[in-house]
């Protein structure tokens, strides 16, 4: 426990009193007349969550893909076009754009040209995490929107990336080994498709047998009742009872041999990450605290200042 507390303190010290390209907590206070920008965002997210709780998964994935696709949190994934980031293969199934557009429209009516689409994406994700069982956390705002978003710039890790390669990939933008494992905890509300994992169920590495690292009963269930003859069927990355809740049950599933994606399974047993998975599986409060801090850190990767970006009038196109 002392080790956990020390890590949390270090993470906090790394974020408190930090200013990234002019961002700050409460950035929009007094900038939108009598309107509270963050309250407007929160209200619209709450309304959407009330009938579509899957929005938590959409927003977490949107933020992750926007940031890590080009290693900048700049809203470039929101841009539409024939060669936009949305057309890159890893982004084909990203959703949530419509919610960002709805919030942007409301804020443009309240105070035109003030709030960036990137900030909307970040704040909306924070609010959805809270609604889905997470804890409240402040996010620095004041980001500017990117002016370029090209599919050719998108580099995202495949689901079968090795632990060493994942650590290197996330480490390139400043994440520690522990933070990498915590960031993967976003899979607590994630899904994949059967075609992504069918080799693990039926023909692992050409053996004509399932992946021995997967729980045998789980393989039987997925292979015979979920994925049989249906490559496009959804498979939850967490327990079906918890798939719309931000909690540590994802890590508990990993320890049971039920890590759906290869990287999920790998972090549970790799010597460099196994102890982190065990600690997170044992303490939900510990996970939630670290998860919020890692999301803040993610949202500050490569942020643009006023000389590099703009405040878009429409989130789907540059000015």
Rosetta blueprint (number, residue, H / E / L):
1 X L
2 X H
3 X H
4 X H
5 X H
6 X H
7 X H
8 X H
9 X H
10 X H
11 X H
12 X H
13 X H
14 X H
15 X H
16 X L
17 X L
18 X L
19 X L
20 X L
21 X L
22 X L
23 X L
24 X E
25 X L
26 X L
27 X L
28 X L
29 X L
30 X L
31 X L
32 X L
33 X L
34 X L
35 X L
36 X L
37 X H
38 X H
39 X H
40 X H
41 X H
42 X H
43 X H
44 X H
45 X H
46 X H
47 X H
48 X H
49 X H
50 X H
51 X H
52 X L
53 X L
54 X L
55 X H
56 X H
57 X H
58 X H
59 X H
60 X H
61 X H
62 X H
63 X H
64 X H
65 X H
66 X H
67 X H
68 X H
69 X H
70 X H
71 X L
72 X L
73 X L
74 X L
75 X L
76 X H
77 X H
78 X H
79 X L
80 X L
81 X L
82 X L
83 X L
84 X L
85 X H
86 X H
87 X H
88 X L
89 X H
90 X H
91 X H
92 X L
93 X L
94 X L
95 X L
96 X L
97 X H
98 X H
99 X H
100 X H
101 X H
102 X H
103 X H
104 X H
105 X H
106 X H
107 X H
108 X H
109 X H
110 X H
111 X L
112 X L
113 X L
114 X L
115 X L
116 X L
117 X H
118 X H
119 X H
120 X H
121 X H
122 X H
123 X H
124 X H
125 X H
126 X H
127 X H
128 X H
129 X H
130 X H
131 X H
132 X L
133 X L
134 X L
135 X L
136 X L
137 X L
138 X L
139 X L
140 X L
141 X E
142 X L
143 X L
144 X L
145 X E
146 X L
147 X L
148 X L
149 X L
150 X L
151 X H
152 X H
153 X H
154 X L
155 X L
156 X L
157 X L
158 X L
159 X L
160 X L
161 X L
162 X L
163 X H
164 X H
165 X H
166 X H
167 X H
168 X H
169 X H
170 X H
171 X H
172 X L
173 X L
174 X L
175 X L
176 X L
177 X H
178 X H
179 X H
180 X H
181 X H
182 X H
183 X H
184 X H
185 X H
186 X H
187 X H
188 X H
189 X H
190 X L
191 X E
192 X E
193 X E
194 X H
195 X H
196 X H
197 X H
198 X H
199 X H
200 X H
201 X H
202 X H
203 X L
204 X H
205 X H
206 X H
207 X L
208 X L
209 X L
210 X L
211 X L
212 X L
213 X L
214 X L
215 X L
216 X H
217 X H
218 X H
219 X H
220 X H
221 X H
222 X H
223 X H
224 X H
225 X H
226 X H
227 X L
228 X L
229 X L
230 X L
231 X L
232 X L
233 X L
234 X E
235 X E
236 X E
237 X L
238 X L
239 X L
240 X L
241 X L
242 X L
243 X L
244 X L
245 X L
246 X L
247 X L
248 X L
249 X H
250 X H
251 X H
252 X H
253 X H
254 X H
255 X H
256 X L
257 X L
258 X L
259 X L
260 X L
261 X L
262 X H
263 X H
264 X H
265 X H
266 X H
267 X H
268 X H
269 X H
270 X L
271 X L
272 X L
273 X L
274 X H
275 X H
276 X H
277 X H
278 X H
279 X H
280 X H
281 X H
282 X H
283 X L
284 X H
285 X H
286 X H
287 X H
288 X H
289 X H
290 X H
291 X H
292 X H
293 X H
294 X H
295 X H
296 X H
297 X H
298 X H
299 X H
300 X L
301 X L
302 X L
303 X L
304 X L
305 X L
306 X L
307 X L
308 X L
309 X L
310 X E
311 X L
312 X L
313 X L
314 X E
315 X L
316 X L
317 X E
318 X L
319 X L
